[in-house]
Amino acid sequence: MFSLEGKTAVITGAAGGIGAACAQMYARHRIGAMVLTDVRKENLEERAAQITAETGVRIISLAADLRKEQEDRALIAEAAEKLGRLDILLNCAGVSRRGNLYDVSEEQWDFTFDINVKGLFFICREAFRVMEKQGGGCIINLASQAARSGGILVTPDYPSSKAAVLTLSKSLAKAGAAKQIRVNTVAPGLIATEMTAGYGYDPATVPLGRIGAGEDVAGAALFLASAYASYITGACIDVNGGIAMI
Ligand SMILES: NC(=O)c1ccc[n+]([C@@H]2O[C@H](COP(=O)([O-])OP(=O)(O)OC[C@H]3O[C@@H](n4cnc5c(N)ncnc54)[C@H](O)[C@@H]3O)[C@@H](O)[C@H]2O)c1
């Protein structure tokens, strides 16, 4: 059985479907302590309370808007101080919007890239500083099948930002390898969460015949954070029910 015993983690986007499922998965696999963060404070605290009630794991909720470098820096500094060390950074915060190319305003383009790419880079860099000092760590970033396919139903800023996540993560993996910092991505396909509610995904388009759940993605995030993945860096795990095959 996978075990994260004694490890610590920061999970971003933890009020959302995939982030909360990952937090629950890590807690069920005996992680030592976690900082959960999201811009939606109330939802975050509710999720954290549920997970602690179920598993007894120590969770610190820190609300933050991760689009700004300053907030990323403050978040990681506070998390590292409260947790004592930082073994795992799992980045699930992200935004997408249903629509077509004519729906994209300049503001929306910037908003998408600010959280999906810019904020992601700065929080990873802050985690690097901590992990480098402590002799290693593990970073997992949420990309998307849309990075390769161009996306279904979403405006084009989203798949473009996720393609950037794939490349950025490889770049960070190269920078981190000699410091024993592993950086990998998980690329989900169609997953039922608040983000995709109302998108109207059709399970019949998925070879495995169903829309995925947050837990499907959490399984991959657990494996990548575990000792079983200690020789894996710069990789991407596809969690998409087979849609990449079509
Ligand atoms: N659901 C899917 O089908 C799917 C598919 C591929 C990739 N993904 C990716 O997986 C990740 C999680 O998606 P989800 O489906 O759980 O979405 P979600 O909308 O349920 O959760 C995303 C979370 O990110 C938070 N967030 C947004 N902007 C933020 C900011 N500026 N600062 C801090 N937090 C912020 C939101 O409040 C939300 O709780 C995202 O990166 C998404 O792009 C999802």
PDBQT file of the ligand as one rigid body, heavy atoms in Angstrom, charges set to zero:
ROOT
HETATM    1  N1  LIG A 301     -12.158  18.846 -14.380  1.00  0.00    +0.000 N 
HETATM    2  C1  LIG A 301     -11.534  18.509 -15.492  1.00  0.00    +0.000 C 
HETATM    3  O1  LIG A 301     -12.137  17.912 -16.405  1.00  0.00    +0.000 OA
HETATM    4  C2  LIG A 301     -10.094  18.836 -15.711  1.00  0.00    +0.000 A 
HETATM    5  C3  LIG A 301      -9.455  18.315 -16.836  1.00  0.00    +0.000 A 
HETATM    6  C4  LIG A 301      -8.117  18.599 -17.061  1.00  0.00    +0.000 A 
HETATM    7  C5  LIG A 301      -7.404  19.384 -16.166  1.00  0.00    +0.000 A 
HETATM    8  N2  LIG A 301      -8.035  19.886 -15.067  1.00  0.00    +0.000 N 
HETATM    9  C6  LIG A 301      -7.238  20.725 -14.174  1.00  0.00    +0.000 C 
HETATM   10  O2  LIG A 301      -7.258  20.193 -12.855  1.00  0.00    +0.000 OA
HETATM   11  C7  LIG A 301      -7.152  21.264 -11.898  1.00  0.00    +0.000 C 
HETATM   12  C8  LIG A 301      -8.300  21.170 -10.898  1.00  0.00    +0.000 C 
HETATM   13  O3  LIG A 301      -9.521  21.332 -11.620  1.00  0.00    +0.000 OA
HETATM   14  P1  LIG A 301     -10.963  21.041 -11.017  1.00  0.00    +0.000 P 
HETATM   15  O4  LIG A 301     -11.714  20.334 -12.080  1.00  0.00    +0.000 OA
HETATM   16  O5  LIG A 301     -10.837  20.466  -9.666  1.00  0.00    +0.000 OA
HETATM   17  O6  LIG A 301     -11.536  22.523 -10.975  1.00  0.00    +0.000 OA
HETATM   18  P2  LIG A 301     -12.299  23.301  -9.799  1.00  0.00    +0.000 P 
HETATM   19  O7  LIG A 301     -12.802  24.554 -10.434  1.00  0.00    +0.000 OA
HETATM   20  O8  LIG A 301     -13.261  22.399  -9.133  1.00  0.00    +0.000 OA
HETATM   21  O9  LIG A 301     -11.093  23.625  -8.810  1.00  0.00    +0.000 OA
HETATM   22  C9  LIG A 301     -10.103  24.579  -9.107  1.00  0.00    +0.000 C 
HETATM   23  C10 LIG A 301      -9.821  25.363  -7.843  1.00  0.00    +0.000 C 
HETATM   24  O10 LIG A 301      -8.822  26.358  -8.139  1.00  0.00    +0.000 OA
HETATM   25  C11 LIG A 301      -9.157  27.508  -7.359  1.00  0.00    +0.000 C 
HETATM   26  N3  LIG A 301      -8.566  28.718  -7.912  1.00  0.00    +0.000 N 
HETATM   27  C12 LIG A 301      -8.915  29.349  -9.060  1.00  0.00    +0.000 A 
HETATM   28  N4  LIG A 301      -8.227  30.488  -9.192  1.00  0.00    +0.000 NA
HETATM   29  C13 LIG A 301      -7.428  30.599  -8.097  1.00  0.00    +0.000 A 
HETATM   30  C14 LIG A 301      -6.491  31.578  -7.649  1.00  0.00    +0.000 A 
HETATM   31  N5  LIG A 301      -6.263  32.685  -8.358  1.00  0.00    +0.000 N 
HETATM   32  N6  LIG A 301      -5.835  31.353  -6.496  1.00  0.00    +0.000 NA
HETATM   33  C15 LIG A 301      -6.076  30.249  -5.769  1.00  0.00    +0.000 A 
HETATM   34  N7  LIG A 301      -6.959  29.284  -6.135  1.00  0.00    +0.000 NA
HETATM   35  C16 LIG A 301      -7.633  29.470  -7.276  1.00  0.00    +0.000 A 
HETATM   36  C17 LIG A 301     -10.687  27.568  -7.412  1.00  0.00    +0.000 C 
HETATM   37  O11 LIG A 301     -11.230  28.369  -6.383  1.00  0.00    +0.000 OA
HETATM   38  C18 LIG A 301     -11.067  26.093  -7.326  1.00  0.00    +0.000 C 
HETATM   39  O12 LIG A 301     -11.380  25.701  -6.007  1.00  0.00    +0.000 OA
HETATM   40  C19 LIG A 301      -7.154  22.569 -12.713  1.00  0.00    +0.000 C 
HETATM   41  O13 LIG A 301      -5.829  22.996 -12.908  1.00  0.00    +0.000 OA
HETATM   42  C20 LIG A 301      -7.761  22.144 -14.036  1.00  0.00    +0.000 C 
HETATM   43  O14 LIG A 301      -7.365  22.961 -15.085  1.00  0.00    +0.000 OA
HETATM   44  C21 LIG A 301      -9.352  19.634 -14.806  1.00  0.00    +0.000 A 
ENDROOT
TORSDOF 0
